[in-house]
Amino acid sequence: MAILAGIFWGYESLKDTSTTGIKSAQNEIAELKKEIFLLQDQMEELEDSFDETIDSIEVSIHSNEHIQPQKKALPKPQAHSHELDLRAWRYLGMSQMGASQQAFFHDGKRSVTLEIDAQALGEWRLTDIQKDSAALTHSTGKSFVLKTAKSQ
């Protein structure tokens, strides 16, 4: 009888242990289901947030396509000092006596005579004399040509 009682008691304790194990497993499964549902909700919220962000980016891109970029106006090159005054001069012609060449100009008030490499105004020098034209060059390398009234 003691053996039967031992078997019964062992069976009941196994039954209680397995029941306790099943209940704890069921509790864990229920907790995991809750976590899964929470994670699914968070994923849906993130998807909604991503969709809104993507929509706003698309709207921004489309609105930027319709806006034409403003063209930056390049600053006009600055004229060197006295350049505008010299451009108003009129080249009248040249004369050559031996190795010496001279060019004749009218500055709007009076006649001006210059030899090659002579200073005209400021840092401008007479660098070339031809029959129909004369070149003036600034110390920075900028130059321009004045032509006689006949050739214009």
C-alpha positions, 0 to 999 in steps of 0.5 A: 500500500505504501508503494501505491501511495508513493506512486499516487503521491509522485503522480500528483506532484508531477501533475502539479509540476506540469500544471504549474509549468503549463500555467507559467508557459501560458502566462509567458505566451500571453506576455509575449503576445502583448509585447508583439501587439505593442511592437506592431502598433509602434511599427504602424506608427513609425510607418505612418510617420515615415509616410508623412515625412516622405509626402512632405519631402515629395511636396518640397521637391515638387515645389522646388522644381517650379521655383526657378533659381535666381541668376546671380548677376555677375558684377561688371568689371571695374574700369581702371582709373582714367580708362573712361576718360581715355576711351573718350579720346580721339586718335588723330594720326601719327608722325615718324621722324627717324626712330621717333614715333608720335601719336596725336590725340584730342582729349575733348579739350585740347590736342595731346601728343605722345611718344611710344611708352609715354604716360597718357593718364594715370598708369596708362601708357601708349604701347603701339602706334599704327597708321589707323590705330593706337593702343593704350595699356594699363600697368595691370596688362589691360589694353584697348585700341583707339582708331582714327575717325576715318576707319570707324 
